[in-house]
Amino acid sequence: MTASALIGTVAAPDLHVMSFNIRRRLPHLNARSPDRWVHRRPLLKRLLAAEQPALIGMQEALFDQANFVRHALGDGYRSIGYGREANKGGEGCPIFYDSRRLRVLEWKQSALSDTPSRPGSTSWGNHTPRVVVDASFRDIATGVEFQAVNTHFDHRSRSSRLRSADVLRRIVAASLLPTIVTGDFNTDAATAPYDRLTGQGLLLDAWNTAEERVTEEWGTFLNYRPPQRNLKRIDWLLVTPGVTVLKAAINVNRYEGGWPSDHAPMQTVVNFGAPPSKLEK
């Protein structure tokens, strides 16, 4: 049975976008642990089947989990991105998209390090590899082209988060396309990495600029506990100026008393406006 949607499918020219850390699958957990993938998998499927975002920036997805997500979303969905390790395995930051609505023009994955083209490389104080996936898409329904950037910052190294924010700034600034940035940034809004991304107007926080907030401002790291206000919002969805954010939500829906992940997904409905050719007429 499909659960009721918080936002659900939206019609063009609007676009439903989600950022979601689905929590990597861990072995050897207590049988009753809410973190067990076998418990969370059907709950995640229900959430995705209900919401059906056209674009998802996902974090902590192992290969088998990414494969599960593609099937849970349906036959029309595709993904780009691979694991963060040197062999391109391990957890990744794939971008999922509805191929009936969006077409990939080009994409790449880079390590967040001094050697971005070398998979598995680390720098800046992080001991585990961190990556960013950036892609350009064309909206089949409207003809609008845009950029999507998805990442997962380091959880321990402040230096790594700051340097990673600088990388994202360069990626966004280098493109003339309207841009959506999704990610688990492992630090609260209004901290130094957040300020580096939003402080000079290059990017805006979709939660702050939304015309309508569908939910309360919950902390996004639930850790399988009841949601609370005024806790850290470490999962962000950022947009370049000119992208209209119609709705924003932090999804804390539970299914059969359980959580699909230790994070709550961020969701928005955005509108890019008409493509340049139409605006010039």
C-alpha positions, 0 to 999 in steps of 0.5 A: 500500500502506498503511503500518503505523500507530503508533496508527491508528484508535481506537474511541469513546469514545477520540479520536485527535488529531494535531498536524502541521506539513506544511511549506509547498510551496516552489518552485525547490528542487534536484531531489534536495532532500528538501523537494520537495513532489512527493517528500513528497506520497505519503509524507504520504498514506501516513502519513495513510492509516495513522494516520487521526486523527479530529482534526488540527491542521495548520500551514503548509498552502497551499490546494492542500496542504490540498486534497490532505490532505482527499483523502488522508484520505478522503471523510469528512474535512472542514476549517475554516480559511483562509490567513493573508494579508489575502486569506485566501490563503497558508499556514494552520492548518486543523483537519481532522476526521472528519465521521463522528465529529465535528460542528462546532458553531462556529468562527472564525479570528483573527489573532495581533495587536492587530487579531485580526479583520483578516486578514493583520494583524501586531503584537508584532514578527512580520513575517509574519501568524500565526493561531489557529483555534478551534472547538467540536465534538460527538462524534457517538459520545458526545455530548461537546462539546469545544473544539479550538485550533490555531496556529503561533507566530512563528519569530523574535519572542520577544515575538510568541510570548509575546503569542500565548500570552496570546491562547491562554490567553484563548481556553481560559479563556473556554470551559467545554468541555474543550479540546485545543490543537495547534500548532507553537510554534517554541520548546521546552517549558519556555520562557516561552511554554510556561510561560504556557500550562501554568504555572498549571494551565490546560493540561497537556502531553499528553506529560507526562500520558500514561498510555503513551508509544508512542515516545521523546521525539524532537525534533519538528523533524527537518529531514529528518535522523535523529531524535534524543532531547533536542532541542527539542520545538517541536510541542505537544499540550496539554489542559485538566485532566480530559482523560485522555491515554491515549497519546502519540507523536512519529511519526518513521516514514519511508517509502521512506527519506523524510520526509513533512515537516521536522517529526514529528507529535505524536499522542495518544489522549484520552478526555473522559469522559461528557457532563455529562448522563450524569454527573448521572444 
